[in-house]
Amino acid sequence: MAEPITTLTDYAIAIECLIFAGLLLGYRWIGRLWATAFLSVSGAAILGGTYHGFAESLSWEHRYGLWQGMLGALAIASFLMVVATAVPLGRGGRVGLLTLAIAKLALGVALATAPWVFALRVVDYLSALGIVLLVQIGQGVQRRSGLPRPPTGAAWMVAGMAISGLAAGVLLLPWPGAIGLSPLAGYHLVQMVALYCIYRSIEASLRGRSGAGQPQPGYRLS
């Protein structure tokens, strides 16, 4: 295995996201969209781990397929995050966010072969989280105004975004060889914490006021 620690941390992310996806399935419509987003991240991690671990024994075509598959899975995850956030909104907000999600995905596909495409995927991912956070904050304002809304989980999302940004910064730091970790492995370890925060944020948003943490029926599309 060419990069064993990087590969194993990628696979650890895949398992983590599979667990989160399973936990969110009980929330029906919106939960299933979020579960699919986490499954996409899991798939990206599996493809990325395989690429880093076994690239030396694979043909150029297989390496290219793994890399593009990983980038595509990340783009789909970002797309689904925005879609899941848009669906429970009113018609105007829903149409606006769905249009934005499609535009982001189309741009990602158009730039799929750019030399800086991984950085683009990171920005795309963080921007999707930012959209989720803004909607959560808006829901919190509405709740304080007396309108019935589920808990927003905004604090967890702020933590998830901040730690995700820190994880991206880890890629730019020089890592001493003595600790046995590559920048990518460090990125994965930090990102696992960020993913947990994001899961907690989404779980809080999906929880109804009176459900005591139990899964609630999906939102009505109005």
NORMO-V692085 format. One record per helix or strand of 2 or more residues. SS is the DSSP state (H for helix, E for strand). FROM is the first residue (numbers start at 0). LEN is the number of residues. If there is no record, write none. Layout:
# NORMO-V692085
SS&FROM&LEN  SS&FROM&LEN
This chain:
# NORMO-V692085
H&3&54  H&59&28  H&90&20  H&116&28  H&153&17  H&176&3  H&182&24
